[in-house]
Amino acid sequence: MASSLIRGRYVVCKVDGRREARVIDDGAVFQRDGTIVEIGKYDALASKHAVDAVLGSPRHVVLPGFVNSHHHVGLTAFQLGTPDLPLELWFASRYRKRDVDLYLDTLYAAFEMIESGITTVQHLHSRANGPVERIHESANRILKAYQDIGMRVSYSYNVRDQNRLVYATDERFLARLPADLAAHVAQALQAQTIPLEDHFSLFEKLYEEHQGAERVRIQLAPANLHWCSDQALGLLGDYAAKYAVPLHMHLLETQYQKEYARRRSGASAVAHLRDLGLLGPRLTLGHGVWLSESDIDLIAETRTMVCHNPSSNLRLRSGIAPLNHLEQRGVRVALGLDDCSINDDRSMLQEMRVALKVHRVPGMDDAVPTAPQVLQMATEHGARTTAFATRIGTLEPGKAADLVVMDWEHIAFPYLDDEVPVVDAIVQLARTSGVETVIVAGEPILHEGKFTRVDKHAVLEAFAASLRVPLRPDEEHRRALAKRLFPHVKKFYEDEGYLGEPREPPFYSVNCRH
């Protein structure tokens, strides 16, 4: 639609501080051709602008579209038969997963994200079998799903060039296995291996193909410190600078990754990235559970960003990230669902509540997250971690018209005290069932609870039908391989001394002061 007014009892434009948000009562957003032109009182805008449509009403609340800053797949690991295990063992168990149609799988996740108000997703694609031409085809099937449903996507293929299964070289781990098992594992690892130069040719090809698309961006993703050689990290930094794109990197998700970094360089993972010249506003660190105080100082000084994935951290026993300390140091922190939300449902509304509640440490200091801070993580700060950057994340003239329209009565009924701030009420009480309309670039992609571009029922039926077939021989083989491999992976970490007590308390439990 060319122009529209999106109105609400409240219009939440942006967060201005720990407890402040810019909220317009009886407000509206006027957008034309996908860009916000003006925001103000509804009556004033309605008399000033002739529009093609009016969305929302005095019983709604309007706010910026949410950004899921860390996403991988549709069907979750649990749905595919992998229980919630410590991350290092979870990876081994995931070898049992069956193949899924990537287009349908992506749409499946997109339905749930959009229904919770997510308009932009950072899609971190990984562990696809080569050659690079096949990965390129897979990437475009994923991107087509987002384009068909209307979401924004900042896409990257995770770069890995070493240590594909454990925190040691592939050759060293394979040497520990029985010969027959080693041969099968080697074959599986080889299928996931593409030359380092192919990673960058893939990026360049996708970048060239999609750079003109309004709702698609291509960026870069070093998978993790243990998965990337220093050569790979150096090249990632060079390409990010050349093409002016962001980097998103898993880091320090578990205590074992912290120990790996110490053994690799004699320093922390963050210090190692500093020495390689990667820290800075272009880089986002995913998870960061085991950051130290000195790590946080480096992150703050370099304006590096962090993506917090609280549900995933809880489910996979990784720990609780030092969000309070990151916030106190002024670090921009985004919020991601990481395919492992508490309810396996990709609800950003639920994830905001997890982030709000899990960091309420004992004491009376005003150092715990506030509702406006958490909303900012899910909107403006999330936007900064993507290649859309300042184009999205707040409602301001000149920005993209990406909005969520929610039923205020769903939040406030049967009673809500008048002194409860609007943002607090949204973060504490909103549910996906109250999300009615989701708008991207001025276009309603969910309108009054119904998807406008695709038939959700037909897609899910097709997806379910594709999975109602018996496992293929190669899928049966992977399932058997995962069962045989699992105890050897666990024994590796036991033998290497990774599974003992942590070397020091996690930073979030330390009563430190800056």
N, C-alpha and C positions, 0 to 999 in steps of 0.2 A: 504494500500500500504506500502511496506517495507521501501522505501526511496523516497524522493522528494526534489526538490528545489522549494521554493516559492519566486518568484522574484517580484520586483517592482521598479518603478522610485524612490520611497522612501520606506525605511523600518524603521518604528518607533519602536525602541526597548524598551524604557522605559523613564519615566520622571525622571529628575535629580534635579529639583528645581521649584520654582514658575514660572520661565519663560524659563527653559531649558529642553530639551528633547534630547535623544540620537537618532539621525536620520542618516541613511546611504543612501546616494544618489546612485542610480543604484545598489541597494543592493539585497541580497537574504538570505534566511534562509535554511540551509541544515538540514533535519531531517531524522532520521532513527528509525523505529519501534516506532514512536510516541514521541520520545525525540529529542529535538534540540541538534545537534552536533556542528554546527559552523554557525556563522553569519559573513557576509562580503560583499565585492563587488561581483556582480554576475559573472563577467568574471573569477575572480580568483577561485570562488567556482565551477563554471561549468567545468573548466579545471582540477580541483583537484578531483571531485567526479563523479563517474558514478551513475546515479539515474534512478529509474523506471519511474519518471514523473517530468515534470516541470509545475508548476502552476503559474498563474500571467504572467505579461509581463512588458515592459517598460512604459506602460500607466496605471499601477496600483499603489496603495499604500498599504503596508502591515503593520499591527499593531497587538498588542496582542488582543486575544478574550476578549470581555467584560464580566463582572460579574454582574448579577442582584442579589444584595445582600438582597433582601426582596421581596418575592413573595408568593402568597397564592393560587389563583384559575385561571381558564381559563375565562369562561364567567364572565364579570364584573357585579358588583352590579347594575349598570345602565341598562345593557342589561337584567337583571332579574327583572327589575321593581322598583328598589330602587333609588330615586333621590339623588343628592349630598346634604346630610344633615350634621349638626354637628355630630361628631363621635358617641356620646352617643345615639342620636336618630337614627342614621344610623344603629346601631346594632339592635335596636328594629324593624326597618323596614325590615331588612334582614331576619327576621323570615318568610317572605312571599316567599322566594326563592324556586324554584322548584328543584327537584332532577335531577342531570345530571350524565351521564356516566363518571366516574372519569378518565378512560383511554382516552376517546375521548376529554374530557375537558382539560386534561393536554397536549395532543398533539396540540389542538387548540392554547393554549398559547405558546407552544414551537415553532410552526411555526412562530409566530410573533416575538418572541424573537430572534430566529436564523436569521431571515431575517433582523434584525437590528444589527447583529454582536455579539449577546450574545452567549457565548459558555458554561458558567457555571451559574447555578441558585441556590439560596438558597431557598428551598421550605419549607415554614412554614405551615404545615397542621394543621387544627383546626376544632373544632365544628362538629366533626363526631359523629354520634350516636353509643353508645356501643352495646353490650359488647366489651371487648378488642379484642376478636377474629375477630369481624367484622371490627374494626379499623385497625387491622393488615392486613386483606385482602385488605382494601381500600388503605393502604400505599403501598402495593406491586403492586397494579394496577397503581398507580401514578408512582412508580419507573420503572415499565415495560414500560410505555410510554416514559420516558426519555431514557431508555436503547434502545428501538426500534428506536428512532429517532437519537440517538447518542450523546446527550448533556451530560455534567457533571451535577450532582445534589448533593448538600449537603442537606440532608433531615432531618427534625425533626417534631415531633408531639408536638404541643403546650400544655404544662402542665397547667391545670387549676383545682383548687380544692376548689374554693369559689367564691362568688359574681358573679354568672354567667350572670346576666342580668343588674344589676345596681351596683353602688358603695356602696353596703350594702349586708348583708347576704341574701341568697335566701329566708330564712324563714321570715325575716323582710319585704322584698318586697312583698312576697305572702300575708302577713297579711293585706296589704293595699288594695288588690284587691277584687272586688265582688267575692263571694264564687264560682259561676260557672266558672268565668274566672280564678280564682286562681287554680282551679282543673286542667284546661287544661294547664295552664302555668307550673304548677308543673310537670305534665306528660312530657311536652317538655323538661324541665330542667333535669328531671331524666334520660331521654333518652341520654342526653349528659354527664352524670356523670359516671365516672369509678373510682374505688378506687385508691388512690394515688399510692399504690404499683403496680397496673396494668400499670401505666404510665411507670414505670421503667422496668417492665418485658417486655413491648412492645419495649422499647429502646434496651434492651439487646438482644431480639430475632432478631430484625432488624439488629442490629450491627453484630451479629454472622452470619446472613444470607448473608450480603453484604460486609463484611470487606475485602474480597479478590477482589472485583470488581474494575477495573481501573477507572471507571467513576462515581461511587456511593460512597458517604460517609454518615454516620449517625451521627448526633450530637444531642444536647439538646436545648430546648427552653422553658424557663419560660415565660408564655404568657404575663404577665404584673404584676406590683406590686399588683394591686387590685384583680387580679385573682389568686394570689398565697399566701398561708399562709407562715409564717416564717418556718414552718416545711418543706413545699415543697421546698422552696428556699434553705434551708440547705441541703436537700437531693440532689437537682440539683447540688449544688456545689461539694458535695462528689462524685457523679457519674461522673461529668465532670473531676474531678481530677483523679479518678480511671481509666477511659478509655482514658484520654488525648484528649478529644473532646471539641470543642468550645460550647459556650452558646450564643444564640441570644434572646434578650428580648425587647419587646415593652416597652417604658418608656416615661412618660411626653409628651405624644402626644398632650394633650389638657390642658388648664388651670384648668379644673375640676379634672384631674388626679393629678395635682400639689396640689390642695386643699385636695384631698383625702389623699395623702401622709402626709400632715401636720396633718390632723385629726387622721391618724392612729398611727403615731409615734412621733409627735411633731417636726419632722425634715424633711428635704427634702428626696425625694425618693432615690437620689444618696447617701446621708449620711446613709440612712437605709441599702442600699446594702453594703456600706463599713462596717458598723457594723456587718453585717452578713458574711463578708469575701468574697463577690462575685466579687468585683471590681478587675480588672486586665486584662492582655492581652488576656485572654481566653474569655472575655465577650464583646459582642457587644450590644450597646443600640440602638434600632430602634426608629427613629423619634427624640426624645430629643428636641422637640420644646421649651419647657418651662424650660430649664436648666438655672440656675442662675450662676453668676460669680464664686461663691464658689463651685458649682457643677462642673463647667468646670475645676477648679483647681484640684479637687479630681480626675476627669477623666484623666487629663494630668499626674498627679503624679503617678497614678496607671497603666498608659498605657492602660486603657480601650479604646475600639473603639466605634465609633458611625456610624450608617447607616442613611444617609439622604434620605428622600423620599419627595422631594419638591412638585411634582404634587399632590400627595395625601394630603399633608398638606394644599395646596391651595384649593383643591376641597371640602374638608370636614371642611373647616373653622377652622383648628387647629392653624394656625399661620405660621410664618416664622422662621425656626430654626436658631440659632446663628452661622451659618457656619463660618463667618469671624472671630469670636472670637475663635472658635475651631481650625481653621487653625493657627491663631496667637500663640496659645498655643502648637502647634505641635501635636495635636490629630489626629490620623489616622481616616479619614472619608471616608466611602464607599458610594455607590449610589444604591438606590433601586427603583423599579417601583411601588411596592405595589398594583398592579392590578388597579391602579387608575390614570394612566398617563393622561396627559392633553387631548390627543386625543383618549383615550381608545384603544390604539393600541400597547402598550408595546414596544415602540421604545426607545432604550437606547440613540440613537443619539439625539432625541428630548429632552429626560430627561437631558442630559448633557447641552443642551442650556437653559433649565429652570433653572438648578442649576447655570449656569454662569450668567444669567441675573437678577434673582430675588433678588440677594444679592448686587446689585450695589447701595449701600447707598449713600446719598448726601455727597458731600465733595470732596476734591482733594487728600486726603491721598491714598497711594497705599496699600489699605487694602481689596480690593474686589477680588473675585476669578479670577484666570487666566485660560486660556484654558488648559495649561499643568496640573494645579492642578485638574481640573475637569476630564480630561482624566485619571489621576492617581486614582481618586475616583472610576472610572468605570472599572479600571483594577487592578493594584497592591494592592490598599487598599481594594477593594472589595474581592480580593482573600484571604486576611488575615482574613477576617471575616468568611470564610468557613473552612471546615475540609481539604481542599486541600492546604490551607495556601501558603507557598512559592513555591509549585510545579507549580503554574500557575501565570498569571498576568503580566509577562514581557517576552520579548523575549531574552533569555540568554541560553548559552550552559548548558545542564543538566536539563533544565525545559521542561515541557510538550509542545508539538508542537500544541498549541491552537492559531489559527491565524484567522484574518479577511483580506480578499483581496477585496479592493474597487476600483472602477473606478475613477482614478484621474481626468480625463476629466469631469466627472460628477460634481466634486467639482470646478474645475478651469475654465470651459467653461462658457461663451465666453471670459472671461478675469479675470485674477487674478494677481495683482501686484507682481513682483518678490520678494519684501521685506516682503510679508506676510509670517510669519512662517508656516511651514507645519502643525504643531499641531493646531495652531489657525484656519487654513483653514478647517481642518477636523471637529473640534468641532463646528465651526460657520456655516459651509455650507453643510456638508455631510447629505445625506438623505438615507432612507432605499432602495430606488430604485437604489442607487449606490453600494449596497453591492452585490457582485457577488459570492464569494466563502467563505465558513466558514469551518474551519478545526478544528477538535478535535482529539487530540492524533495522529496527522499526517494523519487522515482520513477526506477527504472532505465530510461533511454531507449535505452541500449545495454547488453545483458546477454549476457555470455559471447560477445562479438563480433557479436551480431545486434541490429539495430534492433527495438525493441518496438512502435513506433507506426505505422511506415510500411514498405512493402516497397521496399527499396533497389533491388533488381534491376528491379522494375517501373517505378519512377520514372526510373531512368537509361535504360531502354529507351525509355520515352515521350519523354524529353528528346532522346535521340539521333534518334529517329524524326522529331521536330519540326524537326530540323536537316538531315535528309536530303533536303530539298526544294530545288529550284533557288532562287537568289536572286530576290527579287521586283524589279520595276523600280525601286522607290524604294531598295532596298538596292544594286542595281547603280549607281544614280545617286550614292549616297553614296560608294561605292568609287571611282568615277571622280573625284568631287569631292575626296576626300582626296588622290589622286595629284596633281591640279592645284594644290591648295592648299599642299601641303607645301613646295615650294621658296620660295613667297612668305612663309611663316612664317619659314623660316630666314633669308631675306634681310632681313626686318624686324629681327631681332635683330642681324644683321651691320651693317645701316645705322645702327641705334641705338647701336652700340658695346657691346652686351651680350656679344658672343662673343669679346672680347679676353681677355687674361690677367686672372685675379682681381685685384682691387684690393689685396688683402692675403692672407696665407696663411690657410687655414682654421684656426679656433681649435684644432681637435684636434691640430694639428701644432706649436702654440706651447708652448714649455716655460715656462709661466707659474706663478706661485705666488700664493696668496691671503694 
